């Protein structure tokens, strides 16, 4: 599945797989294409070839290929200041990849090109106000530190602030990177600058427990800030003593069994051609989704994700499942999968595929996969609620997804939308029932482009609800009424559970049909328990989506005051997802995650668990929108600058509006620069020839460039 050109990564075997191959063959192909006049500026889902080479440089398995590819592209005249939809240049991506063995060489290759172009790229900020220096420090680790120092030597601005307010010094203090802190101070960075939460660099270092960094800042600070820095030093010592490494880290849960759901396995896999496998197992919700993130070439295998606590998602216990689902539904799934297992055993080379409904397929291993997905949610909740903490927060890279599965499966006459067990509801119910000493109020926030109607139904089902079914027979109508209720802990569950969803809603395709599942509209609300839906139009752009989420969901969520936040993290609202229902970019998923992390820090000591829901663009492996958005999401979960932030709804709104205004100015400045460049005379050389840069370049169609800028503003590829 997936829109755009380019192949996916690997087959659907019962292993993480190796992804795309690399080597001399690919480099020979690249060089041949370049020598034949292939355009180095043509974009793949908003990124040039140099962007792509820089993006994969942080993957150890692709490092040498990326370095050689970047060198070839630079020799062919690749533009160092070309930007993707988020405004990032190749240097931004190379700075992040600087944590990998190949990233530093790509970064250095870019810095060693024409001086003027490299100098402009070093100081170029993206739509978030982030320069390559910010990106390198955020990436962290020894490679990120080395990349930051290289950028400072290349005259990166040590004082520039992101739109959210963090300077490079704030970021280095949060990372505890003494060497970069020292270099920034030597370069003139101010230790008294405040971030978007009103914190000094010393305050950030203190909250993260870095006593030595606070001491360094105290020695450099002015008398005006000496008292604050001294207090920060005491706070740092307490923070360092109070929490271990696990308590400050993000955990990642996964299990190979999740690859076996709706995938050819064993002799069947060996017997099927790739074309046959795609025909039989071609639904968008496929095993390739996990490989896009977790394979050796997966986006979450980049060096910047090395600090993740990688853990196995255990199998959920039946009691955990039955807090949410009816036994009759679970048993029907069990019997269906057992029957398919018998078919596979009788005819191993013949596909055995069953259907729960028109959308949702199952195979012999589907229930086991779903149980591990639910078990990952349960274990993640247990670890973030443990004392001492076993994780600061967590992401569960599991499948099948769950937010369309209600107590009895499909809801409201719709299909179950690829879902079997409601993983978010199972995790929330476990928290209330089994972690009640910590969790008295639990919240689920869903930002998949489809409404989480199954999760909503599970949440509403914690209170007694009358269900009426009608049957027609022999000219008469029989109405049966029953009361259903599955409490997670007590009669007060309705007051202690929050469900909020932002999702696409409205007519699809012009034929009068509603976008799936058609629920969660403006009137689909409930006060008991708290259910808040924020429907938005299909392909709603970034600024409007963010405003809706801030005003309609984050504000009431903060007022609810959860002890645990669970995210149903769907990435199918991405502009490059093949469903074509959203217009978001990587930075939007980072923003949503960061605000939820900040809210959790304020309300519940950072206890947050995220679960993979939708997102179906897998073509290109780690370069696909699913891999990119998931990486942005997990990077925000890991962000140390968010530890202990004093989040509040008003300040969130102010930061949002400031960022939107700054992004608009960025776009306007870029459009003006494009117009000016079109009118500028070409540089004349001594031999009478003309050129615009050191390297030979094709002429630029600035009318087309302006159209491209406008397309990127709307989220187009």
N, C-alpha and C positions, 0 to 999 in steps of 0.2 A: 504494500500500500504506500501511499504518499504522493504528494504533488511534485511537479518539477522533474528535471532530468537527474540522472545519476542513479547508481545501483545502491541497494542496501548492503548490509554487512552480514555475511555468513548465512548458514542454513538453520533449520529448526531442529537441530539435534539436541539431545538432553545434556548440554554443557553450555558454558558461557560462550564458547566459540572464539575464533581468532580474528574475526572481522575482515576488513579488506587487506590484501597483501601489499607489501611495499618492496622496493628494490630497484635495481638498475633498469628493469623493463619499463617501469613507470616513468623513470627519469628520462630514458631515451625517447619515450613517447612525448613527454612534455617538451623536450628540446626540439624534437622534430616539428611539433605543432608551432612552437615559437618561431622556428626558422622558416616555416611556411606562411608566416604572417598572422597567426592567431592573435586575437586581441587580448592584451593583458588586463584591460579594464572592463571586459564583459563580466557581469555579476551573476553569481549563483545564489539565489535567495538573498539578494542584497549585499553580497560580499564579493570582492574581487579575488582573483587567484592568489594574490599576495596575502590577503586577509586569511584565506583558507590555509595556506602554508604556515602562517604564524599561529593560527588557532590550533593546529595539530602538533605544534612543536613541543608542547608540554607533555605529550604522550610518549612515554619511553619507547614504545614499540614503533613509533613513527618519527622519532627525533632526527635520525640521520637523513631520512627522506625529506623531511620538512626543511632542513638546513640547505640541502642541495637544491631543492625546488625553489626556495626563496632566493638563493643566489642566482639561479637561472632567470627568474622573473625580474630581479633587480637589473640584471645585465640587459634585459629586453626593454627596460624603461618603465617598469611598474611605478605607479604614482604612490608616493609615500603618504600623501595627504588625502587619498580617497577615503570616503567614509561609508559605513554601513548604515542600516536603518536607525541604530542607536547613536550614530555620530562617531563611532570608534574608527580610528585609523588602524592600519596593520601594526603600527608601533604599539598601540594599546594592547593588542592581542599578543604581540611578541613579548611585551613586558610581563603579562600574566604568565605566559609560557616560559618565562625566564626561570621558573622553579624547576624546569625539566632539563635533562642532559643536553637536549638539542635546542632548547629555547634561548639560551644565552648566545649561541652562535647566530641564530636568526636575528636576535636583537642587535648584536654587534654588527651584523651585515647591514642592517638598516642604518645604524648610526654612522657607518663608514662610507655611506654614499655621499652624493653631492652635499656640500656643507649647508647651503641655503635651504634645501628641501628637508634635510635632516633636522635643522634647527627649528623649522616651522612645525614639523611633526612632533618634536619633543615637547613643545608648548601647546599643542592643539588639545583643546578640551572637547569632550563629547557632550551629548545632550544633557547629561547629569552633572556637567561641570568637572568631570573627572579627567585628569591628564594621564599620560602614560606613567608618570611618577606615582600618582595615586594608585593606579592599577597594579604596579609592581609591588608596592608595599602591602596592598590588600591581598595579593597572592600569597605572601608570607613565605616562610621557610628560608633556607640558605640561598636558594636560587632567586627568590624574590628580593632578598637583601642585596645580592650581587647586582641584580638588574637595577634596583633603585640607586645604588652607588654609581653605576655606569651612566644612568640618566642624569644624575647630578653633575658628573664630570662633563656631560654633554650640555650643561647649562640649563637643565630643567629648573623651573621656578620653584624654589623651596617654600614659598609662602602662599601659593595659590590654594584656594578653598573650593571644595565641591559645592554644588548648589545646596546640599543638605547641611553644609557648614563645616565639615571636617577638613582640616588641613593635613598635609603630609605628616606633620609632627603629631597630630592626634592619632593618625593611623599607625605610625611607628611606635607610639607609646602603647597603644592597644595591643600591638604585636609583641611588645617587650624587646624590640630590636635596638639595643644600645648603640650599635655601630651606626645605624642609619640616623638615630636620634642625634648623635654627636655630629654627624655630617650635616644634618639639617640646621642645627644650631650654629655651626661654623659658617654655613651659607647665608645666615641672616634670618632664619625662621623665628617667629615670635612665640615665646612660651606663654604669653598672656592671651593669645587669641582664643575665642570661644567657639565651640561647635554649635550645631543646631539645637542642642539641648542645654546650652549655656555652660558647658563644662570646659575647663582649661585642660591643657595637655596633661598636667600633673594629676588632675582629677580623673582623667581616663586611665592613666597608668595605675593609679591607686585602686580604682575599682576592679582592674584586672589582676591586681596582686603583684605588680612589678616594683619591688622596693628599690632596686638599684637604679631604675629609670627615674623614679621620683626623686631620689637623692641627687642624681645628675641635674635634674631640672631645678631643684632647690638651690644648688650651687650656682646655677646660671641666672636665676630669677631676680627680679627687682624687689625692693623692700615692700612695695605695694602688694605683691603676691606671696611674700614669704610666709605669712600666717596660713594662707590657704594651702601652700605647698607642704608646710609642716604637718598640717592636719591630714593632707593627702598621704604623706609618708606613713603616718600612724594607721590610716585606713588600709593602705597597701599591705602592711605587715599583718593586720588582722585577716584580710581577704586571703592572703597567701597561706596563712595557718589554718583557715576554716575549710578550705576546699582542696581536694586532690585534683590530679590531671583529668580523671574521668568526669568529674563534676563540671568541668569547664569545656568539655568536648561534645561534638555532635556525633551521634551513633547512626550507622546505616545498616538496615536489616534487609536481608534478601535470602532466597533459598532456590537452589536449582530446580526443585519440583515445580516452581512457578513457570518454568520454561515448557513443561510437559502438557499444559492445558492447551487444547486445540492445536496440536502440533504432531507431525509424524514422528514416531519413535521406533527404535530397534529395526527389525527386518523390514517393516513398512517404510521407514526412512530410506533404507538401502535400496528398496525396490522402486521408489518413485523418482521420476525425473524432476528437476527444478520446476518445469512448467506444470507438471501434474500436481506437485506440492502446492504451488500457488493457486491452482484451480480449486483444489479440495480444501485448502486451509487459508484462503485468501481474505478472511475477514480482517478489517482494520485492526482489531484488538488481537495482535499476534505476539509471538515470543520475541520477535525482532525488536519490539519496544524496549524490552529489558536489556538486550544486547547493545542497543544504542547508548545505554548508560553504563553497563557493567562489564561488557566484553573487554579484552585487553586494549582495544581501540575505543572503548566507550568513554563518553564525556566525563564520567565520574572517576576515571582512572588517571586523569591528569595529575601532575605532581602537586598542584595546589590542594588536592583532596587527600593527600597522604595522611594528614592528621585524623581523618575520620576513623571512628571505632567501628570496624566492619564486623558485624555479628550475624549469626544464623537466625533466621526467623523460624521459631519452633512451630509445631503443629498445635492448633488451638484445641482445647478440651471441649467436649460436648456441652458441658455446663455453660461455658462462655458463649457458645453459639445460641443455646436455647434461652438465654436471657432476652434475646432479640427476636429469634425466628421460631415459628411453630414447628414442632417435631414432625408433623405430617409433611411439611415442605422439605425439611432436611432429609427425611427418610426417602422421599420420592427421588431426590437427587442421588442419594446413596445407592438406591436400587437401580436407577438408570445408568450410573457409571459402572456399577458391578456387572450389569448386563452387557455393556460395551466391552468390558474387560474379557468377558467370556467369548464374545465375538472375535476379539483380537487373538485370543489364545487358540481358537479353532482355525482361524485364517490369518496368520501373522502378517502376511504381505498385503492384506486387503484393508483399506481404511474403514474404521468403525467410528462413525460420527453420528451423534444424536443431536436433537434440538429440544431445548427447553421452550423456545418460541421462535418466531420468524427471524429474530436477530441473533439469538443467543445459542451458540453451539457448545456441545460438551463432548469430551472423549473419556476414555477409561480413567485418565489421571486428573480430570478436572476438579473433582471434589477435594482430592488431596492437595492440589495447588491452592484452592480457595481456603482450605483449612490452614495452610502455611501462611497465606496472606493475612488471615484473621489472627493467627498466632503471632505474627510479626507485630501487629497493632497492639495486642495484649502485652507482649514482652516489652515493647517500647514504652508503653504506659507504665509498666512495673518499674522499668529502669529510671525513668525521669522522676518518678514519685518515690523512689527508694531513699532510705536514710542509712548510710550516706548515699548521695546521688551516684548513679552509675552512668549518667549522661546529662548534659545540660538540656539538650533537645534531641529529636530524632527524625529521620526520614526512612520510610519503608518503601523500597523499590520492589513492589510485589504486583502480581496479577493472578486471577482476573480482578478487575475493579469491582466496586461494591455499591456505589451510591444510588443505583436504580433498583436495588433489591430491598423489598419491604419484608414485613414479617412472614408473608406467604409467597415471596418472590415478586413477580411483576405486579405493578401497581396501576390501578385505574384503567384497566383495559389496554394499557400499553405493553410493549415488550419489556424485557428486563435489561435491554441495552448492554449486552455483554457481561452483566453482573450476576453473581451467584449468591454471595454472602455479604451482608452490609458491614464491611470491615470497620468503618468509622463508628457506627453505632455499637458494634461489639466491643471496640476499645473503650468507648465512653461508658458503656454499661459496666464493664469490668472495673473501671476507675471508681465509679460510685459504689459498687457492691463490695469490692475487695481492697480498695485503697481509701476507705472512708475516713481514716485518720488524717489524710492529707487532702482528699478531694471531696468537697461537699457540694460544689457547683461545677458543672462541666459544660464546655461550649464546643460546638462543631461549626466550622466556617468552611463553606464550599465555594471555590471559584472556578470550577469546571464550566465550560461554555453551556453545558446542559444542566438543567435543574436537577438537584439531587432528590428526586421525588421519593426514592426508596428510603433514604436516610430520614427525610421528613416524616414519612409514615411510621418509621420505627420510633422516632422521638414522640410523635403524637400518641403512640400506642402505650406510653407509660401511664396514661390515664384511661379509665374505663370508657370505651367508645361503643356505641350501638352500631351494628352492621346489619343492613337489610339487603336480602337477596330476593329477586323475583323470578319465578319460573312459570312459563305458560304451558298448559296441558289441557287437552279435551275442552278447549274453549274457555277455560278459566285461568285466572292468575293466582298463583300461590306465592305468598310473601312470607319469608322466614326471617326472623329477627334474632340476633344474638349479641351478647355483650363480650367484647374482647378487651384484654388488658394484659400487658406483660411488664410489670414494674421492674425496674432495675435495682431498687433498694427498698423504697417505702412509698406511702401515699403522697409524700411531698415531692416526688420526682418531677412532677409537672412544673414546680417552681424552681427547680434546681438544674434544669437542662435547657440549653439555648441552641437553636439551630438557625444559622443565617446563610443565605446563598445569593451570590450575584451571578447572573447567567443570561444567555441570550433568550429572547422571547419575541414572538411575533410571527407574521406570515412569512413562509419560505417559498421562494421560487415563483411567486406571482400567481400560483394556481389556487390560492385560498387555503392551502394546507398550513398547519401550524408547525413551527420548529419543534422537534422532539425534545421532551415528551409532552409539551403543551401545557404543563402545569407551572406553578410558581409565578402566576401573573399578579398584577397589582392588587387583586382582591383576595388572593390565596394566602391569607394570614390567619394566625391563631394566637391568642394571648395565653393559652394554657395547653401545653407549655409554650415557652417563648419561641415563636417561629417568625422570622423576618426574611422576606424575599425581596430582592432588589433586581427586578427584571430590567434588562437593557435591550435596545434594538440590536439586531444582527450587525456585525462589523462595526460596533461602536468604537470610536477611536480612543486612544490612550487617555487623554485629559478627561474626557467625560466619564470613562470607566473608573478612573481613579477617584473622581469627585463622588460618584455614586457609592463607591465602596467606603470612602471616608465618612460621608454623611449618613448613609443608610445602614451601614453595618458596623464599622469600627466604633462609632459613637455609642450606639446601644449596647454593643458587646462590652465596652469598657464600663458602662453603667451596670451591666449585669454582674461584673466582678467575678470571673471564673477562677477556679483553682487549677484548672487544666484546660489548655486549648488544643483541639484536634483540627487539623486542616485536611480537607478533601482537596488535594492538589491536582487539578486537571490542567493540562497544558494545551488543550485543543482550542482555546481562544486566541492562540498565536496566529498572526497574519499569514504565516506560511503553512499552517496545518491544512491538509487536503480537504477538510470539511468546509473550509472557506466561510466560517461563521463568525470569526473574530478578526480583530485588527491590532492585537497587542504584539509587543516585541519583548525581547529578553529582559530589558530594563524594567518593563512593567511587572513581570513576575518577581524580579528582585525587589521592586518597591513594595508590592503587596506583602511579600514575605517579611521584609524588614519591618514594616509597620506592625505586623502581627507578632513578630518576635519582641519588638519594643513594648507592645501592649502586654504580652505575657510576662515580660520582665517586671513591669509595674504591678500587675495584678497577682501573679502567682509564681514569683521567683524564677521566671523563664521556663516553666514546665510547658512544653509544646511538643506534639507529635504530628508529623505530616505523613499522609498516605497517598500513594500514586493512584490517580483516577484515570482521566482521559489524556489524549495527546497521541497523534497517529502518524506524524511525519517521521519516517525512519530512513528515507533515502538519503544516503550520505553519512550514515553512522553518527559520529559525534558532531558532525556539522549540520545535521538535521535539526529542525526547530524543536523537536522533543528533547534531543540531547542537550541543545543549547539552553532551552528554558529550564530544564531540570538542573543543569549546572548552575545557572543564575540563582535558582531557588535554594539549592544546598549551600552555595557560597554565602547567601544571606543568613541562613541558619547558623553558619560557622562564624559570622562576623563578630569579632571581639569588641568592636566599638559599641555594640548594642548591649553589652553586659551592664545591667543595672541602670539603664537609661530612665530618666523621669518622664515617661511618655504621658501625654494627655491629648485629648481630642482637639482642643483648640489649637495647640501648637502644631499638631499633625496637619490641620487644615491650612495653617499659615505656611508651613514648609511646602505643602503641596502647591499652593497658589504661587509661591515664590519660584518653585521649580518650573511650573508651567510657563510663567512669564519669561524666565531665563531661557527655556527651550525655544520659545517663540522668537526671542531676540537672536538666538543662535541661528535659527533657520533664516531669519531676515538678513543677517550678516553674511551668511553663506550665499544667499541669492544675489546680494549686492556684489560680493566678490566675483561671482560667476559672470555677472553683467560687465563688471570692470575689466575682467580678464579678456572678455570677448572683444572689447573696444581697444585694448592695449596693442601697440605696434609690436611686431616680432623683433627680437634682438638681432642686430646685424653683426656678423662676424667679419674678420679681416678679409676673408676670401670672398665676401659678398653674400655668403649664404646666411640664412636666418634660423634661429631656433629659440625655444622658450625655456629649455632646461639643458642640463649637462648631457642627458641621454636622448637618443633619437626617439621622437614621439610622433604618433599620428595626429592629424588635426582634430581638434575638439569641436563638436557641434554643440554650441552653448544653448541653442534653443532646446535641443534634446536633453541637455544637462539640466536645464530649468524644469523640464517636464519630469525628469527623473527625481529631482529634489521634491517636487510636489507629490510624486508617487510614494516616495519614502515617508513623507509626512503622513500620508494616509495608510502607511503600513504595507505598501506593495513591495513585491520582490524586485 
